[in-house]
Amino acid sequence: MFFHQKASSTMLSKAEVAPKVPSTRERLIDAGLELMRKHGYAATGLQEILEAASVPKGSFYHHFGSKEEFTAALVERYAALEGTHCAEVLGNTRQAPLKRLRRYFEDLIRVAGQSAPIHGCLLGGLSVEIAGESSLLQGRLSASFATWQTGIAAVLREAIEAGDLPNSTRPEPLAGFILNSWEGALLRSQADKSDAPLKNFLYYVFEGLLTK
């Protein structure tokens, strides 16, 4: 009896530490996210996604009714990942609010700028490429930007309460302006193949706009 108990305990221990195998749906999303970030919506074909995920065509349509639905799931995943990063950096209350916000955008330059493995922002790229043609994706993209803006606005409110920004500051519109400026700078960075627009964004936002 003791031997069987010990063996069962060992087997349970191995099961607990065994890495979780991604589901077919997760493999498709992981592969699609990387491909669509690299190539965009139109240039990413279904066959390319299937091959990257090692998934048969029938399995794709078991999980997603169309490429549009699939892309909506990618937007949700991308927004969730960005939300986690946002919470980790902007939620670090050991730093002053505006220092946190600057560090957050400096991080974004490293992961989306010209030295990053994949340049640009999926939300911005899809907004330009497909939002006008798909009400589903337009809604998902708009909601993702709104959530992102809310996270930035929360830090700006902290800065107002700390006396780092004037009491007259309106955090939501200001957060929207900062986010829009970031996306515009990122787009220009893509066109110029240079991080100079992103560095200009940092300078004028944090040395000019966000000063009391």
Backbone as CSV, one residue per row, in Angstrom:
resi,resn,N_x,N_y,N_z,CA_x,CA_y,CA_z,C_x,C_y,C_z
1,MET,0.831,-1.207,0.000,0.000,0.000,0.000,0.867,1.260,0.000
2,PHE,1.898,1.265,0.836,2.789,2.416,0.899,3.443,2.681,-0.451
3,PHE,3.839,1.597,-1.140,4.500,1.750,-2.449,3.563,2.420,-3.456
4,HIS,2.313,1.967,-3.496,1.349,2.524,-4.452,1.056,3.992,-4.143
5,GLN,0.987,4.309,-2.861,0.740,5.711,-2.490,1.904,6.582,-2.947
6,LYS,3.096,6.070,-2.760,4.280,6.842,-3.145,4.350,7.017,-4.648
7,ALA,4.027,5.953,-5.380,4.050,6.033,-6.842,3.016,7.009,-7.344
8,SER,1.819,6.979,-6.755,0.758,7.899,-7.172,1.157,9.331,-6.907
9,SER,1.793,9.554,-5.759,2.235,10.903,-5.407,3.269,11.407,-6.401
10,THR,4.172,10.477,-6.809,5.205,10.867,-7.774,4.589,11.217,-9.121
11,MET,3.625,10.403,-9.545,2.964,10.663,-10.822,2.222,11.979,-10.794
12,LEU,1.565,12.275,-9.666,0.833,13.540,-9.547,1.803,14.712,-9.608
13,SER,2.944,14.540,-8.934,3.936,15.606,-8.925,4.421,15.904,-10.332
14,LYS,4.654,14.851,-11.130,5.110,15.049,-12.509,4.039,15.723,-13.346
15,ALA,2.779,15.351,-13.117,1.675,15.953,-13.874,1.546,17.414,-13.557
16,GLU,1.785,17.751,-12.270,1.633,19.139,-11.855,2.687,20.041,-12.485
17,VAL,3.893,19.500,-12.666,4.968,20.335,-13.207,5.073,20.239,-14.726
18,ALA,4.331,19.321,-15.336,4.393,19.181,-16.791,3.865,20.431,-17.464
19,PRO,4.538,20.918,-18.497,4.066,22.117,-19.188,2.723,21.877,-19.863
20,LYS,1.893,22.881,-19.820,0.570,22.781,-20.446,0.711,22.804,-21.961
21,VAL,0.082,21.847,-22.612,0.136,21.780,-24.080,-0.901,22.748,-24.647
22,PRO,-0.476,23.670,-25.512,-1.439,24.629,-26.070,-2.532,23.928,-26.870
23,SER,-3.734,24.406,-26.759,-4.836,23.856,-27.542,-4.666,24.255,-29.005
24,THR,-5.447,23.627,-29.870,-5.411,23.983,-31.291,-5.740,25.450,-31.480
25,ARG,-6.741,25.922,-30.763,-7.141,27.332,-30.876,-5.991,28.254,-30.461
26,GLU,-5.306,27.898,-29.364,-4.203,28.716,-28.886,-3.054,28.716,-29.885
27,ARG,-2.771,27.552,-30.483,-1.696,27.482,-31.471,-2.007,28.355,-32.680
28,LEU,-3.249,28.341,-33.105,-3.652,29.189,-34.229,-3.486,30.668,-33.887
29,ILE,-3.918,31.054,-32.711,-3.819,32.461,-32.305,-2.351,32.879,-32.178
30,ASP,-1.532,32.027,-31.560,-0.110,32.359,-31.411,0.556,32.563,-32.772
31,ALA,0.288,31.624,-33.687,0.892,31.720,-35.024,0.346,32.924,-35.781
32,GLY,-0.950,33.116,-35.725,-1.574,34.226,-36.439,-1.131,35.574,-35.924
33,LEU,-0.938,35.673,-34.631,-0.522,36.953,-34.043,0.851,37.361,-34.551
34,GLU,1.766,36.406,-34.578,3.106,36.722,-35.067,3.089,37.071,-36.553
35,LEU,2.383,36.286,-37.346,2.341,36.521,-38.790,1.650,37.830,-39.133
36,MET,0.537,38.111,-38.464,-0.198,39.330,-38.809,0.520,40.582,-38.322
37,ARG,1.256,40.451,-37.220,2.076,41.578,-36.790,3.173,41.861,-37.812
38,LYS,3.735,40.805,-38.398,4.818,40.981,-39.372,4.315,41.493,-40.712
39,HIS,3.199,40.904,-41.192,2.804,41.108,-42.583,1.493,41.875,-42.776
40,GLY,0.703,42.042,-41.724,-0.576,42.716,-41.891,-1.695,41.751,-42.238
41,TYR,-2.894,42.279,-42.338,-4.094,41.460,-42.561,-4.125,40.847,-43.957
42,ALA,-4.037,41.668,-44.982,-4.206,41.182,-46.350,-3.095,40.220,-46.766
43,ALA,-1.876,40.475,-46.300,-0.736,39.673,-46.738,-0.552,38.392,-45.930
44,THR,-1.388,38.176,-44.930,-1.312,36.952,-44.138,-2.405,35.999,-44.598
45,GLY,-2.014,34.930,-45.251,-2.976,33.976,-45.783,-3.310,32.867,-44.798
46,LEU,-4.472,32.276,-44.977,-4.915,31.197,-44.102,-3.958,30.015,-44.148
47,GLN,-3.490,29.647,-45.336,-2.589,28.507,-45.453,-1.300,28.740,-44.689
48,GLU,-0.811,29.957,-44.739,0.408,30.308,-44.012,0.205,30.133,-42.508
49,ILE,-0.948,30.546,-42.014,-1.267,30.403,-40.590,-1.352,28.926,-40.206
50,LEU,-2.036,28.132,-41.045,-2.194,26.707,-40.771,-0.847,25.994,-40.715
51,GLU,0.030,26.327,-41.640,1.350,25.698,-41.668,2.172,26.091,-40.447
52,ALA,2.103,27.356,-40.062,2.871,27.823,-38.900,2.378,27.177,-37.613
53,ALA,1.071,26.930,-37.537,0.488,26.331,-36.338,0.439,24.807,-36.399
54,SER,0.785,24.227,-37.562,0.693,22.768,-37.788,-0.721,22.265,-37.496
55,VAL,-1.691,22.940,-38.119,-3.107,22.651,-37.883,-3.787,22.425,-39.235
56,PRO,-4.643,21.403,-39.372,-5.369,21.195,-40.632,-6.461,22.243,-40.825
57,LYS,-6.840,22.458,-42.066,-7.801,23.506,-42.402,-9.133,23.330,-41.679
58,GLY,-9.599,22.085,-41.576,-10.881,21.837,-40.919,-10.895,22.281,-39.473
59,SER,-9.743,22.176,-38.796,-9.660,22.590,-37.391,-9.810,24.095,-37.249
60,PHE,-9.317,24.829,-38.256,-9.462,26.284,-38.204,-10.946,26.661,-38.161
61,TYR,-11.720,26.095,-39.058,-13.134,26.458,-39.145,-13.969,25.850,-38.016
62,HIS,-13.369,24.940,-37.271,-14.036,24.454,-36.059,-14.028,25.527,-34.988
63,HIS,-12.977,26.355,-34.988,-12.820,27.387,-33.957,-13.215,28.784,-34.423
64,PHE,-13.088,29.053,-35.717,-13.347,30.400,-36.238,-14.171,30.304,-37.513
65,GLY,-15.192,31.135,-37.612,-16.056,31.100,-38.780,-15.453,31.752,-40.002
66,SER,-14.450,32.611,-39.797,-13.874,33.357,-40.916,-12.536,33.953,-40.480
67,LYS,-11.808,34.467,-41.452,-10.564,35.165,-41.138,-10.847,36.417,-40.308
68,GLU,-11.977,37.042,-40.554,-12.368,38.231,-39.797,-12.558,37.887,-38.320
69,GLU,-13.268,36.790,-38.043,-13.466,36.352,-36.651,-12.137,36.002,-36.003
70,PHE,-11.290,35.347,-36.762,-9.967,34.977,-36.268,-9.175,36.227,-35.899
71,THR,-9.214,37.214,-36.741,-8.475,38.452,-36.477,-9.025,39.173,-35.255
72,ALA,-10.330,39.091,-35.048,-10.919,39.678,-33.840,-10.345,39.011,-32.592
73,ALA,-10.138,37.688,-32.657,-9.530,36.974,-31.533,-8.077,37.402,-31.333
74,LEU,-7.372,37.672,-32.434,-5.992,38.159,-32.335,-5.946,39.519,-31.657
75,VAL,-6.896,40.384,-32.007,-6.959,41.710,-31.394,-7.177,41.572,-29.886
76,GLU,-8.071,40.673,-29.492,-8.319,40.455,-28.070,-7.060,39.961,-27.359
77,ARG,-6.350,39.009,-27.979,-5.124,38.497,-27.367,-4.065,39.592,-27.262
78,TYR,-3.880,40.337,-28.337,-2.880,41.411,-28.346,-3.198,42.448,-27.276
79,ALA,-4.474,42.830,-27.180,-4.891,43.819,-26.191,-4.690,43.289,-24.773
80,ALA,-4.941,41.995,-24.569,-4.742,41.395,-23.248,-3.267,41.409,-22.856
81,LEU,-2.391,41.072,-23.802,-0.953,41.091,-23.538,-0.484,42.504,-23.220
82,GLU,-0.968,43.461,-23.988,-0.598,44.853,-23.739,-1.158,45.325,-22.400
83,GLY,-2.367,44.857,-22.072,-2.958,45.216,-20.785,-2.139,44.709,-19.616
84,THR,-1.577,43.498,-19.757,-0.719,42.944,-18.706,0.540,43.789,-18.537
85,HIS,1.163,44.150,-19.667,2.357,44.999,-19.617,2.028,46.353,-19.003
86,CYS,0.905,46.906,-19.406,0.458,48.204,-18.895,0.279,48.145,-17.380
87,ALA,-0.378,47.098,-16.892,-0.627,46.955,-15.463,0.666,46.791,-14.680
88,GLU,1.611,46.035,-15.242,2.880,45.794,-14.556,3.684,47.078,-14.393
89,VAL,3.761,47.859,-15.441,4.591,49.071,-15.401,3.846,50.236,-14.755
90,LEU,2.634,50.491,-15.221,1.897,51.648,-14.709,1.370,51.417,-13.299
91,GLY,1.282,50.149,-12.895,0.811,49.853,-11.547,1.904,49.841,-10.497
92,ASN,3.132,50.107,-10.907,4.261,50.122,-9.973,4.279,51.438,-9.194
93,THR,3.547,51.475,-8.096,3.372,52.729,-7.347,4.628,53.154,-6.585
94,ARG,5.688,52.353,-6.652,6.938,52.784,-6.019,7.577,53.935,-6.792
95,GLN,7.166,54.107,-8.045,7.664,55.215,-8.864,6.606,56.296,-8.975
96,ALA,7.046,57.530,-9.179,6.106,58.634,-9.389,5.315,58.380,-10.671
97,PRO,4.070,58.853,-10.729,3.196,58.539,-11.873,3.793,58.859,-13.243
98,LEU,4.325,60.056,-13.414,4.827,60.432,-14.733,6.115,59.683,-15.090
99,LYS,6.903,59.299,-14.094,8.082,58.479,-14.360,7.657,57.104,-14.848
100,ARG,6.612,56.563,-14.227,6.062,55.279,-14.673,5.589,55.364,-16.108
101,LEU,4.882,56.445,-16.418,4.324,56.599,-17.759,5.434,56.714,-18.800
102,ARG,6.478,57.446,-18.475,7.601,57.569,-19.410,8.283,56.212,-19.606
103,ARG,8.495,55.509,-18.504,9.117,54.187,-18.609,8.265,53.257,-19.464
104,TYR,6.968,53.367,-19.332,6.066,52.528,-20.118,6.273,52.760,-21.610
105,PHE,6.316,54.014,-22.028,6.499,54.301,-23.461,7.929,53.984,-23.916
106,GLU,8.894,54.121,-23.029,10.256,53.690,-23.386,10.282,52.180,-23.644
107,ASP,9.551,51.426,-22.827,9.421,49.985,-23.057,8.778,49.710,-24.414
108,LEU,7.741,50.466,-24.745,7.048,50.261,-26.019,7.976,50.517,-27.209
109,ILE,8.865,51.487,-27.075,9.827,51.738,-28.154,10.714,50.513,-28.363
110,ARG,11.094,49.874,-27.257,11.945,48.690,-27.369,11.223,47.507,-28.010
111,VAL,9.911,47.399,-27.777,9.185,46.228,-28.306,8.485,46.506,-29.634
112,ALA,8.382,47.773,-30.032,7.671,48.098,-31.276,8.461,48.983,-32.217
113,GLY,9.581,49.519,-31.757,10.383,50.414,-32.594,11.226,49.657,-33.610
114,GLN,12.126,50.360,-34.245,12.890,49.795,-35.353,13.906,48.739,-34.928
115,SER,14.292,48.731,-33.658,15.238,47.711,-33.195,14.528,46.465,-32.687
116,ALA,13.191,46.477,-32.637,12.417,45.336,-32.156,12.360,44.236,-33.216
117,PRO,12.175,42.971,-32.803,12.052,41.888,-33.776,10.900,42.093,-34.758
118,ILE,9.777,42.619,-34.254,8.631,42.949,-35.106,8.267,44.406,-34.837
119,HIS,8.254,45.224,-35.868,8.000,46.651,-35.700,6.501,46.931,-35.651
120,GLY,6.162,48.051,-35.033,4.802,48.562,-35.117,3.838,47.973,-34.104
121,CYS,2.584,48.395,-34.245,1.506,48.028,-33.325,0.390,47.364,-34.123
122,LEU,-0.043,46.191,-33.705,-1.101,45.486,-34.423,-2.383,46.306,-34.472
123,LEU,-2.728,46.968,-33.373,-3.960,47.758,-33.337,-3.905,48.897,-34.351
124,GLY,-2.769,49.589,-34.388,-2.626,50.685,-35.334,-2.624,50.204,-36.768
125,GLY,-1.902,49.104,-37.024,-1.832,48.581,-38.387,-3.184,48.133,-38.907
126,LEU,-3.938,47.415,-38.075,-5.256,46.954,-38.503,-6.241,48.107,-38.642
127,SER,-6.083,49.132,-37.821,-6.960,50.298,-37.924,-6.833,50.955,-39.286
128,VAL,-5.598,51.049,-39.768,-5.347,51.642,-41.080,-5.815,50.712,-42.199
129,GLU,-5.558,49.423,-42.034,-5.759,48.482,-43.137,-7.191,47.981,-43.292
130,ILE,-7.892,47.692,-42.192,-9.137,46.928,-42.327,-10.313,47.468,-41.523
131,ALA,-10.098,48.369,-40.563,-11.195,48.808,-39.692,-12.350,49.412,-40.475
132,GLY,-12.037,50.121,-41.561,-13.084,50.754,-42.357,-13.934,49.771,-43.145
133,GLU,-13.458,48.532,-43.266,-14.174,47.529,-44.060,-14.874,46.476,-43.208
134,SER,-14.626,46.463,-41.919,-15.195,45.431,-41.046,-15.743,46.063,-39.784
135,SER,-17.052,46.006,-39.604,-17.655,46.574,-38.394,-17.232,45.780,-37.157
136,LEU,-17.033,44.460,-37.319,-16.588,43.634,-36.198,-15.223,44.085,-35.713
137,LEU,-14.270,44.204,-36.633,-12.914,44.596,-36.252,-12.857,46.049,-35.810
138,GLN,-13.643,46.900,-36.442,-13.686,48.307,-36.021,-14.103,48.415,-34.553
139,GLY,-15.122,47.654,-34.185,-15.584,47.678,-32.802,-14.546,47.155,-31.830
140,ARG,-13.885,46.054,-32.194,-12.861,45.475,-31.310,-11.664,46.408,-31.162
141,LEU,-11.261,47.013,-32.268,-10.120,47.930,-32.218,-10.443,49.163,-31.385
142,SER,-11.629,49.722,-31.596,-12.031,50.901,-30.836,-12.082,50.597,-29.341
143,ALA,-12.641,49.436,-28.982,-12.728,49.051,-27.570,-11.337,48.857,-26.971
144,SER,-10.426,48.283,-27.752,-9.059,48.056,-27.264,-8.350,49.382,-27.014
145,PHE,-8.488,50.314,-27.931,-7.881,51.635,-27.730,-8.497,52.345,-26.523
146,ALA,-9.815,52.195,-26.338,-10.491,52.843,-25.213,-9.965,52.305,-23.879
147,THR,-9.767,50.991,-23.798,-9.226,50.392,-22.573,-7.803,50.874,-22.319
148,TRP,-7.013,50.927,-23.370,-5.630,51.409,-23.284,-5.615,52.855,-22.780
149,GLN,-6.482,53.683,-23.346,-6.574,55.084,-22.948,-6.949,55.212,-21.470
150,THR,-7.857,54.365,-21.012,-8.282,54.414,-19.616,-7.115,54.137,-18.669
151,GLY,-6.243,53.191,-19.052,-5.075,52.890,-18.231,-4.127,54.064,-18.126
152,ILE,-3.924,54.769,-19.225,-3.060,55.952,-19.215,-3.702,57.074,-18.396
153,ALA,-5.007,57.246,-18.559,-5.720,58.287,-17.827,-5.625,58.080,-16.321
154,ALA,-5.633,56.832,-15.877,-5.545,56.545,-14.440,-4.230,57.062,-13.860
155,VAL,-3.143,56.918,-14.614,-1.840,57.407,-14.151,-1.817,58.938,-14.147
156,LEU,-2.455,59.539,-15.145,-2.520,61.001,-15.182,-3.311,61.535,-13.990
157,ARG,-4.350,60.840,-13.589,-5.114,61.252,-12.388,-4.213,61.210,-11.147
158,GLU,-3.403,60.153,-11.063,-2.459,60.070,-9.944,-1.503,61.257,-9.956
159,ALA,-1.044,61.624,-11.152,-0.109,62.754,-11.270,-0.775,64.058,-10.836
160,ILE,-2.045,64.218,-11.154,-2.785,65.412,-10.719,-2.887,65.430,-9.203
161,GLU,-3.246,64.291,-8.612,-3.385,64.200,-7.155,-2.053,64.431,-6.448
162,ALA,-0.965,64.039,-7.101,0.369,64.225,-6.517,0.890,65.646,-6.709
163,GLY,0.183,66.453,-7.486,0.617,67.816,-7.745,1.603,67.946,-8.882
164,ASP,1.766,66.877,-9.644,2.715,66.907,-10.765,2.106,67.500,-12.036
165,LEU,0.787,67.593,-12.085,0.073,68.216,-13.193,-0.961,69.184,-12.625
166,PRO,-1.335,70.215,-13.382,-2.322,71.179,-12.881,-3.666,70.521,-12.580
167,ASN,-4.386,71.056,-11.600,-5.708,70.537,-11.251,-6.704,70.660,-12.395
168,SER,-6.445,71.582,-13.310,-7.346,71.787,-14.453,-7.175,70.726,-15.546
169,THR,-6.177,69.860,-15.395,-5.919,68.830,-16.408,-7.109,67.883,-16.523
170,ARG,-7.496,67.571,-17.747,-8.577,66.603,-18.002,-7.920,65.286,-18.433
171,PRO,-7.860,64.319,-17.542,-7.044,63.119,-17.807,-7.486,62.280,-18.992
172,GLU,-8.797,62.092,-19.198,-9.234,61.229,-20.306,-8.888,61.817,-21.673
173,PRO,-9.266,63.086,-21.956,-8.877,63.646,-23.260,-7.360,63.715,-23.451
174,LEU,-6.637,64.020,-22.357,-5.179,64.090,-22.456,-4.592,62.710,-22.746
175,ALA,-5.129,61.685,-22.083,-4.667,60.318,-22.348,-4.926,59.933,-23.799
176,GLY,-6.082,60.326,-24.327,-6.391,60.049,-25.727,-5.414,60.735,-26.660
177,PHE,-5.075,61.982,-26.354,-4.130,62.728,-27.187,-2.748,62.072,-27.158
178,ILE,-2.309,61.645,-25.979,-1.003,60.994,-25.858,-0.982,59.687,-26.638
179,LEU,-2.032,58.899,-26.487,-2.097,57.620,-27.199,-2.143,57.832,-28.708
180,ASN,-2.943,58.800,-29.149,-3.013,59.097,-30.581,-1.655,59.579,-31.105
181,SER,-0.965,60.373,-30.299,0.352,60.873,-30.698,1.359,59.730,-30.800
182,TRP,1.266,58.791,-29.872,2.139,57.618,-29.923,1.909,56.820,-31.203
183,GLU,0.655,56.551,-31.506,0.349,55.761,-32.701,0.793,56.484,-33.972
184,GLY,0.629,57.793,-33.996,1.090,58.568,-35.149,2.602,58.539,-35.286
185,ALA,3.296,58.666,-34.151,4.759,58.614,-34.173,5.241,57.241,-34.612
186,LEU,4.529,56.194,-34.182,4.904,54.835,-34.567,4.720,54.614,-36.068
187,LEU,3.650,55.168,-36.605,3.406,55.064,-38.041,4.500,55.792,-38.830
188,ARG,4.860,56.985,-38.387,5.926,57.744,-39.052,7.270,57.019,-38.919
189,SER,7.472,56.388,-37.774,8.694,55.617,-37.570,8.802,54.485,-38.588
190,GLN,7.650,53.859,-38.895,7.633,52.798,-39.900,7.994,53.349,-41.280
191,ALA,7.438,54.513,-41.597,7.688,55.114,-42.911,9.138,55.540,-43.070
192,ASP,9.707,56.080,-41.985,11.079,56.603,-42.042,12.134,55.536,-41.747
193,LYS,11.693,54.372,-41.241,12.633,53.343,-40.786,13.608,53.926,-39.771
194,SER,13.031,54.662,-38.818,13.844,55.363,-37.822,13.048,55.508,-36.525
195,ASP,13.751,55.476,-35.402,13.111,55.705,-34.107,13.038,57.185,-33.755
196,ALA,13.534,58.045,-34.637,13.536,59.481,-34.340,12.135,60.008,-34.012
197,PRO,11.076,59.644,-34.749,9.734,60.127,-34.379,9.303,59.674,-32.985
198,LEU,9.737,58.495,-32.562,9.384,57.985,-31.240,10.139,58.745,-30.150
199,LYS,11.382,59.072,-30.420,12.159,59.853,-29.456,11.614,61.278,-29.363
200,ASN,11.173,61.818,-30.494,10.535,63.138,-30.465,9.245,63.106,-29.647
201,PHE,8.499,62.011,-29.798,7.280,61.837,-29.002,7.612,61.899,-27.510
202,LEU,8.619,61.141,-27.089,9.002,61.145,-25.676,9.383,62.545,-25.200
203,TYR,10.181,63.219,-26.006,10.671,64.533,-25.589,9.520,65.536,-25.442
204,TYR,8.691,65.648,-26.453,7.663,66.692,-26.421,6.512,66.370,-25.467
205,VAL,6.263,65.073,-25.240,5.225,64.719,-24.266,5.718,64.938,-22.842
206,PHE,6.939,64.445,-22.542,7.372,64.447,-21.143,8.209,65.666,-20.754
207,GLU,8.766,66.350,-21.733,9.499,67.585,-21.417,8.661,68.839,-21.670
208,GLY,7.554,68.669,-22.349,6.708,69.820,-22.645,5.288,69.668,-22.162
209,LEU,4.560,68.732,-22.748,3.139,68.582,-22.456,2.856,68.245,-21.002
210,LEU,3.602,67.317,-20.440,3.329,66.848,-19.095,4.228,67.527,-18.057
211,THR,4.316,68.812,-18.148,5.025,69.587,-17.145,4.071,70.617,-16.563
212,LYS,4.278,70.904,-15.307,3.345,71.804,-14.620,3.707,73.254,-14.882
